[in-house]
Amino acid sequence: MEAMKHFNPGTIVEWRPERRVDVIEDVFNYMFWTFKPCIDGFVFCHPVISIDRTHVYEKYDIKLLIAITTDGND
């Protein structure tokens, strides 16, 4: 992620580790990143954001959250 931030100036990356008492190190929880052109272009998007959630079954029991926006050209 540091290389991505270095070669794409303005990229924002946020890590969210989780501290657990049963493990010595922090456990990775989730991460968010966005590129500078996406931030700059967001002002031209419609004021509609679609948020969807799906469940992942089998080996991993998690929920995947997706946020999507569309522009004038869909």
Helices and strands as residue ranges (DSSP letters): H 2-7, E 12-18, E 27-34, H 36-41, G 42-44, E 49-56, E 62-69
